[in-house]
């Protein structure tokens, strides 16, 4: 599951890419190890022209205590075997924690990469997965506002939607992948008038041809660890490249060669 991810692009680059302004620039700092409880950048349906910072770890408005749900399965209770060819119902629409948010509280979760490991070793054998064109991207996210019944504090929080694996996450021996939205689908995701059927049609694996990954240090397991050294390659990329490491992106702000965008029909979805 996608419980750690990376957001390292500079403010101006992110504002230009998403046509939105960062609301609190003092919070927008490079983070190579975003985990549960971290404030991280999102763009919400209510404020599609602003980049806000919400807590990673979702709690629905009706909860009596914090839930900290970091992932939301697009299939809900279906596809328990995580069949990568699954094309059935998107059970997320009926899950109590998410059924309201999938209809009216969708967000873009801004990122430059995510951390994943094999099913057994998990973050003891981590990889960083990134887009080969080097641009920031958006996970499909859900959010809500929870009010602490004891203190009255309002907590805005979010989760990342997951789907079945693609060839990159499968090569890492992981059974799931986060939903990365195609750039042209981001406005559809945020549009409150988009029919629910069209919303769930966006919940498919991102084209593996546009992604790559390489192993990094298990130091990423420590949620308090941060810094560019966490992204230093500890082995070969899954797909050979000649001019890119996400580790150097912190200084160079560039990620290598551009790949032609593949649409979901190329995946058979």
PyMOL commands that set and color helices and strands:
alter all, ss='L'
color gray80, all
select helices_A, chain A and resi 11-18+25-27+91-94+101-104+122-125+167-171+183-190+196-200+208-210+218-221+228-231+246-252+264-267
alter helices_A, ss='H'
color red, helices_A
select strands_A, chain A and resi 4-7+21-22+31-34+39-44+50-56+71-73+106-111+113-117+126-131+137-147+154-164+176-178+211-215
alter strands_A, ss='S'
color yellow, strands_A
deselect
rebuild
show_as cartoon
